[in-house]
Amino acid sequence: MQRKLKDARRVVVKLGSNLFFDANGELALDRISSIIDDLAAARLAGTQIIAVSSGAVALGANILKMKSQSALLVQKQAFAAVGQSRLMNIYASGFGRFGLVPAQVLLTEEDFSNRKRYLNLRNTLMTLLEMGVIPIINENDTVATSELEVSDRASFSDNDKLSALVMSKLEAHLLILLSDVDGLYTENPHENPNAAHIQQVDAITPEIEALAGRKSSRGRGGMATKLQAAAIAMNSGGMAIIANGLKPGVLRRIFDGELEGTLFSGKADVLSGKRRWIAFASSVSGRVHINAGALEAVARKNASLLFPGITRIESNFEAGDVVAIISPEGTELARGIANYSSADAIKLIGKKSENIELLASTRNYDAFVTRDNIAFITKNHD
């Protein structure tokens, strides 16, 4: 395993907001400079580096001498506009000492939800890497709101999910999530000093997910979002590490193959590029409930989802949108690309294929979701 870490040739490193400030709330330039030094050393040694950096909102609030935690959404967007240039200045100055060039890449959720834009993003990032440039990626908080809002729905969550999606799309070998904790523990170490550190995770089970604690104080992510990011990395055929970015030299040691934090290295069912997009990168436009017969056919026989197996449809969606497939027990089993709109699908619930031409506005396929466009997000179907 240590050899695999040392041999990783394309690495995505996510830097959390808490790394940019010390205990007194002052900008921790020495720490950030040290992290940039380690990233530069790895790049000069031949490793392709992609940095996903939080910190723009917090930096902007710091410059304006305001509090980011209690700010209104529009204020946070303004903080991001102020802080983003400062953030890039830090990276440009740091990498410039080594003759390296960083590039700012600002993204929104739509860049991933739209498959064409998702594919174009890969071309841009791969070209930057071929030029020897280090992409510095962040959500465009000035115009996007999904990360800034307090919400239970899926979002980039302080760039944890964003870093995993970038790692997946570029087929990177390793995702490093730098935070202010030493990895995953049996309990929250901030609340229980006797909590035991978990060095390696081979599968993200419900028991592992239950260990996730609360969000960080300055950032918007938490252990739960980091576990979700690790799951995406594993399902993309790579590894993930959650490590403490407050510890000097942590990146250098990881690049040297030393074990730091918690390593997620289990052999997961690696999804194809298209199925990765369906499962992780796309936005879910609706929910489709299925019966036991459809569960048997889809999950265990690798069949398409037909209308006789559908029992209920939630929300409005169009043909080509991604929908969640819900098991009879009410859990999300998989996601798939719908061949019909919700308006047509509601008319066809429980109907056989010969009814499609009579009831639907147009007949595309006999199946509501073809098997090649179904991506399982849980192993409960085994």
C-alpha positions as CSV (number, residue, x, y, z in Angstrom):
1,M,0.0,0.0,0.0
2,Q,2.8,2.4,0.8
3,R,4.3,1.7,-2.6
4,K,0.9,2.6,-4.2
5,L,0.9,5.9,-2.4
6,K,4.4,6.7,-3.5
7,D,3.7,5.8,-7.1
8,A,0.5,7.9,-7.4
9,R,1.3,10.1,-10.5
10,R,-1.9,12.2,-10.5
11,V,-3.1,13.5,-7.1
12,V,-6.0,15.8,-6.1
13,V,-5.4,17.7,-2.8
14,K,-8.2,19.4,-1.1
15,L,-7.4,22.2,1.4
16,G,-10.0,23.1,3.9
17,S,-10.8,26.6,5.2
18,N,-9.4,25.9,8.7
19,L,-5.9,25.5,7.3
20,F,-5.7,29.2,6.3
21,F,-6.1,30.6,9.8
22,D,-4.4,30.1,13.2
23,A,-6.1,29.8,16.6
24,N,-6.3,33.6,16.9
25,G,-8.1,34.0,13.5
26,E,-5.0,35.4,11.8
27,L,-3.9,34.3,8.3
28,A,-1.5,31.3,8.7
29,L,0.8,32.3,5.9
30,D,3.7,30.1,7.2
31,R,1.5,27.0,7.2
32,I,0.1,27.7,3.7
33,S,3.6,28.4,2.4
34,S,4.8,25.0,3.8
35,I,1.9,23.2,2.1
36,I,2.6,24.9,-1.2
37,D,6.3,23.9,-0.8
38,D,5.3,20.3,-0.5
39,L,2.9,20.5,-3.5
40,A,5.7,22.1,-5.6
41,A,8.2,19.5,-4.6
42,A,5.8,16.7,-5.7
43,R,5.1,18.5,-8.9
44,L,8.8,18.9,-9.7
45,A,9.3,15.2,-8.9
46,G,6.9,14.4,-11.7
47,T,3.5,14.1,-9.9
48,Q,0.6,15.9,-11.5
49,I,-1.0,18.1,-8.8
50,I,-4.6,19.5,-8.8
51,A,-5.4,21.6,-5.7
52,V,-9.1,22.1,-4.7
53,S,-8.9,25.1,-2.3
54,S,-11.5,26.4,0.1
55,G,-10.7,29.7,1.8
56,A,-12.0,32.5,-0.5
57,V,-15.0,33.3,1.7
58,A,-13.1,33.2,4.9
59,L,-10.2,35.3,3.4
60,G,-12.6,37.9,2.1
61,A,-14.3,38.2,5.5
62,N,-10.9,38.5,7.1
63,I,-9.8,41.3,4.8
64,L,-13.1,43.1,5.4
65,K,-12.8,42.4,9.2
66,M,-16.2,40.7,9.3
67,K,-17.5,37.4,10.5
68,S,-18.2,34.8,7.8
69,Q,-20.1,32.3,10.0
70,S,-23.1,34.5,10.7
71,A,-23.1,36.4,7.4
72,L,-26.0,36.5,5.0
73,L,-25.8,34.6,1.7
74,V,-25.2,37.7,-0.4
75,Q,-22.5,38.9,2.1
76,K,-20.7,35.5,1.7
77,Q,-20.8,35.9,-2.1
78,A,-19.3,39.4,-1.6
79,F,-16.6,37.9,0.7
80,A,-15.8,35.4,-2.0
81,A,-15.3,38.1,-4.6
82,V,-12.9,39.9,-2.3
83,G,-11.1,36.8,-1.1
84,Q,-10.7,34.9,-4.4
85,S,-8.0,37.2,-5.8
86,R,-6.2,37.1,-2.4
87,L,-6.3,33.3,-2.5
88,M,-4.8,33.1,-6.0
89,N,-2.1,35.7,-5.1
90,I,-1.0,33.4,-2.3
91,Y,-0.8,30.4,-4.7
92,A,0.8,32.4,-7.5
93,S,3.5,33.8,-5.1
94,G,4.1,30.4,-3.5
95,F,4.4,28.4,-6.7
96,G,6.2,31.2,-8.5
97,R,9.2,30.7,-6.2
98,F,9.7,27.3,-7.8
99,G,9.0,28.5,-11.4
100,L,5.6,26.8,-11.4
101,V,2.4,28.3,-12.7
102,P,-1.0,27.9,-11.0
103,A,-4.3,28.4,-12.9
104,Q,-7.6,29.5,-11.4
105,V,-10.6,27.3,-12.3
106,L,-13.9,28.4,-10.8
107,L,-16.8,25.9,-11.1
108,T,-20.5,25.7,-10.3
109,E,-22.7,22.7,-9.7
110,E,-24.1,23.0,-13.3
111,D,-20.6,22.3,-14.7
112,F,-21.1,18.8,-13.3
113,S,-24.8,18.3,-13.7
114,N,-24.6,19.0,-17.4
115,R,-22.8,16.1,-19.0
116,K,-21.5,18.1,-22.0
117,R,-19.9,20.7,-19.7
118,Y,-18.7,17.9,-17.5
119,L,-16.8,16.4,-20.4
120,N,-15.5,19.8,-21.5
121,L,-14.1,20.3,-18.0
122,R,-11.9,17.2,-18.3
123,N,-10.4,18.5,-21.6
124,T,-9.5,21.8,-20.0
125,L,-8.0,20.3,-16.9
126,M,-6.1,17.7,-18.8
127,T,-4.6,20.4,-21.1
128,L,-3.5,22.4,-18.1
129,L,-1.8,19.3,-16.6
130,E,0.0,18.5,-19.9
131,M,1.3,22.1,-19.9
132,G,2.8,21.6,-16.4
133,V,0.3,24.0,-14.8
134,I,-1.2,23.4,-11.4
135,P,-5.0,23.9,-11.5
136,I,-6.4,25.7,-8.4
137,I,-10.1,24.7,-8.3
138,N,-12.8,26.3,-6.2
139,E,-16.6,26.6,-6.4
140,N,-17.5,30.0,-7.9
141,D,-19.1,31.3,-4.7
142,T,-19.6,34.7,-6.2
143,V,-22.4,33.4,-8.4
144,A,-23.1,29.9,-7.0
145,T,-25.2,29.3,-3.8
146,S,-25.3,25.6,-3.3
147,E,-22.1,25.5,-1.1
148,L,-22.9,28.7,0.8
149,E,-26.5,27.8,1.8
150,V,-27.2,25.8,4.9
151,S,-29.1,22.8,3.3
152,D,-29.6,19.1,3.8
153,R,-29.4,18.5,0.0
154,A,-26.3,17.4,-1.6
155,S,-23.8,20.2,-2.5
156,F,-20.1,20.6,-2.8
157,S,-19.9,21.0,1.1
158,D,-16.8,23.0,1.5
159,N,-15.3,21.5,-1.7
160,D,-15.2,17.9,-0.3
161,K,-17.5,16.6,-3.0
162,L,-16.0,18.9,-5.6
163,S,-12.5,17.5,-5.0
164,A,-13.8,13.9,-5.3
165,L,-15.6,14.7,-8.6
166,V,-12.5,16.3,-10.0
167,M,-10.5,13.3,-8.9
168,S,-13.0,10.9,-10.5
169,K,-13.2,12.8,-13.8
170,L,-9.4,13.0,-14.2
171,E,-8.9,9.4,-13.1
172,A,-6.5,10.5,-10.5
173,H,-4.8,7.8,-8.4
174,L,-5.2,9.6,-5.0
175,L,-7.4,12.1,-3.3
176,I,-6.0,13.8,-0.2
177,L,-8.4,15.7,2.0
178,L,-6.6,18.0,4.4
179,S,-8.5,19.1,7.4
180,D,-7.9,19.9,11.1
181,V,-8.2,16.3,12.3
182,D,-6.0,13.3,12.1
183,G,-8.5,11.3,10.1
184,L,-11.4,9.1,11.1
185,Y,-12.0,8.2,14.8
186,T,-14.3,5.9,16.6
187,E,-15.8,9.0,18.2
188,N,-15.4,12.8,17.8
189,P,-11.9,13.4,19.1
190,H,-12.7,17.0,20.0
191,E,-15.4,15.8,22.4
192,N,-13.8,12.5,23.6
193,P,-10.0,12.5,24.0
194,N,-10.1,8.7,24.3
195,A,-11.5,8.2,20.8
196,A,-9.5,5.7,18.8
197,H,-7.9,6.6,15.5
198,I,-8.8,4.4,12.5
199,Q,-5.8,4.0,10.2
200,Q,-7.3,2.2,7.3
201,V,-10.8,1.7,5.9
202,D,-11.5,-1.0,3.3
203,A,-15.2,-0.4,2.8
204,I,-17.5,2.5,3.8
205,T,-20.2,0.6,5.6
206,P,-23.2,2.0,7.5
207,E,-21.1,1.5,10.7
208,I,-18.3,3.7,9.2
209,E,-20.8,6.3,8.1
210,A,-22.2,6.5,11.6
211,L,-18.8,7.6,12.9
212,A,-19.1,11.0,11.1
213,G,-19.2,13.9,13.6
214,R,-20.3,17.5,13.2
215,K,-19.1,20.1,10.8
216,S,-15.9,22.1,11.2
217,S,-16.0,25.5,12.9
218,R,-14.9,27.7,9.9
219,G,-15.6,25.4,7.0
220,R,-18.9,24.1,5.7
221,G,-17.9,20.4,5.4
222,G,-17.5,17.7,8.0
223,M,-16.5,14.1,8.4
224,A,-19.7,12.9,6.7
225,T,-18.9,14.8,3.5
226,K,-15.3,13.6,3.6
227,L,-16.6,10.0,3.8
228,Q,-18.8,10.7,0.8
229,A,-15.8,12.0,-1.1
230,A,-13.8,8.9,-0.1
231,A,-16.6,6.7,-1.5
232,I,-16.5,8.5,-4.8
233,A,-12.7,8.0,-4.9
234,M,-12.9,4.3,-4.2
235,N,-15.7,3.8,-6.8
236,S,-13.5,5.5,-9.3
237,G,-10.7,3.0,-8.8
238,G,-8.5,5.3,-6.6
239,M,-7.5,5.9,-3.0
240,A,-8.4,8.6,-0.5
241,I,-6.7,10.0,2.6
242,I,-8.2,12.2,5.3
243,A,-5.2,13.8,7.1
244,N,-4.4,16.7,9.4
245,G,-3.1,19.7,7.4
246,L,-2.1,21.5,10.6
247,K,0.7,19.0,11.0
248,P,3.9,20.3,9.4
249,G,5.2,18.1,6.5
250,V,2.1,16.0,6.3
251,L,1.9,16.2,2.5
252,R,5.6,15.5,2.1
253,R,5.3,12.3,4.2
254,I,2.2,11.1,2.2
255,F,4.0,11.7,-1.1
256,D,6.9,9.7,0.3
257,G,4.6,6.8,0.9
258,E,4.2,7.2,4.7
259,L,0.8,6.4,6.3
260,E,-0.8,9.6,7.6
261,G,-4.4,10.1,8.8
262,T,-6.9,7.5,7.5
263,L,-6.4,5.7,4.3
264,F,-9.4,4.5,2.2
265,S,-8.1,1.9,-0.1
266,G,-10.7,-0.9,-0.3
267,K,-11.5,-2.6,-3.6
268,A,-14.8,-1.1,-4.6
269,D,-17.0,-1.8,-7.6
270,V,-15.3,0.6,-10.0
271,L,-17.9,2.4,-12.1
272,S,-17.4,3.4,-15.7
273,G,-17.0,7.1,-16.6
274,K,-20.7,7.5,-17.6
275,R,-22.0,5.6,-14.6
276,R,-19.7,7.7,-12.3
277,W,-21.4,10.8,-13.7
278,I,-24.9,9.3,-13.2
279,A,-24.1,8.2,-9.6
280,F,-22.1,11.2,-8.3
281,A,-21.9,14.2,-10.5
282,S,-25.4,14.7,-11.8
283,S,-28.3,16.4,-10.0
284,V,-31.2,14.2,-9.2
285,S,-34.4,15.6,-10.8
286,G,-36.9,13.1,-9.5
287,R,-37.6,9.9,-7.5
288,V,-39.0,6.7,-9.0
289,H,-40.3,4.0,-6.6
290,I,-40.2,0.4,-7.7
291,N,-41.8,-2.9,-6.6
292,A,-40.1,-6.1,-5.5
293,G,-40.2,-7.6,-9.0
294,A,-38.4,-4.6,-10.5
295,L,-35.9,-4.8,-7.6
296,E,-35.1,-8.4,-8.5
297,A,-34.8,-7.6,-12.2
298,V,-32.8,-4.4,-12.0
299,A,-30.5,-5.2,-9.1
300,R,-29.9,-8.9,-9.4
301,K,-30.5,-9.6,-13.1
302,N,-28.9,-6.5,-14.5
303,A,-32.1,-5.7,-16.4
304,S,-33.6,-2.4,-17.5
305,L,-36.3,-0.7,-15.5
306,L,-39.6,-1.2,-17.2
307,F,-42.9,0.6,-16.4
308,P,-44.7,-2.5,-14.9
309,G,-42.1,-2.3,-12.0
310,I,-42.8,1.4,-11.2
311,T,-45.2,2.1,-8.4
312,R,-44.9,5.9,-7.8
313,I,-43.1,9.0,-9.3
314,E,-42.1,12.1,-7.4
315,S,-41.2,15.5,-8.8
316,N,-41.2,16.8,-12.4
317,F,-38.4,15.9,-14.8
318,E,-37.7,15.7,-18.5
319,A,-36.4,12.8,-20.7
320,G,-32.6,12.7,-20.3
321,D,-32.7,13.8,-16.6
322,V,-31.2,11.7,-13.9
323,V,-33.7,10.2,-11.4
324,A,-33.2,8.3,-8.2
325,I,-34.5,4.7,-8.1
326,I,-36.1,4.0,-4.8
327,S,-36.4,0.4,-3.4
328,P,-39.6,-1.0,-1.9
329,E,-38.1,-0.3,1.5
330,G,-37.8,3.4,0.7
331,T,-33.9,3.6,0.3
332,E,-32.1,5.0,-2.7
333,L,-30.9,2.0,-4.6
334,A,-29.5,3.5,-7.8
335,R,-29.7,6.4,-10.2
336,G,-30.5,6.4,-13.9
337,I,-31.1,8.5,-17.0
338,A,-34.9,8.7,-17.7
339,N,-36.0,7.9,-21.2
340,Y,-39.4,9.6,-20.6
341,S,-40.6,12.8,-18.9
342,S,-42.4,12.5,-15.6
343,A,-45.7,13.6,-17.4
344,D,-45.4,10.6,-19.7
345,A,-44.1,8.2,-17.0
346,I,-47.0,8.9,-14.7
347,K,-49.4,7.7,-17.4
348,L,-47.4,4.6,-18.0
349,I,-46.9,3.4,-14.4
350,G,-47.6,-0.3,-14.2
351,K,-48.3,-0.5,-18.0
352,K,-46.8,-2.9,-20.5
353,S,-44.7,-1.7,-23.4
354,E,-47.5,-1.9,-26.0
355,N,-49.2,1.0,-24.2
356,I,-46.3,3.4,-24.6
357,E,-47.3,4.5,-28.1
358,L,-50.9,5.1,-27.1
359,L,-50.2,7.0,-23.9
360,A,-46.8,8.8,-24.2
361,S,-46.2,11.9,-26.3
362,T,-43.4,10.0,-28.1
363,R,-42.1,6.5,-28.0
364,N,-38.3,6.4,-27.3
365,Y,-37.6,3.1,-25.7
366,D,-39.6,0.2,-24.2
367,A,-37.7,0.8,-20.9
368,F,-38.1,3.7,-18.6
369,V,-34.3,3.4,-17.8
370,T,-32.1,1.2,-19.9
371,R,-29.7,-1.0,-18.0
372,D,-26.6,0.7,-19.4
373,N,-27.8,4.0,-17.8
374,I,-28.3,2.6,-14.3
375,A,-25.6,3.3,-11.6
376,F,-26.0,1.6,-8.2
377,I,-25.0,3.7,-5.3
378,T,-25.5,1.1,-2.6
379,K,-24.5,-2.5,-2.3
380,N,-27.8,-3.5,-0.6
381,H,-28.8,-5.1,-3.9
382,D,-26.2,-7.9,-3.6
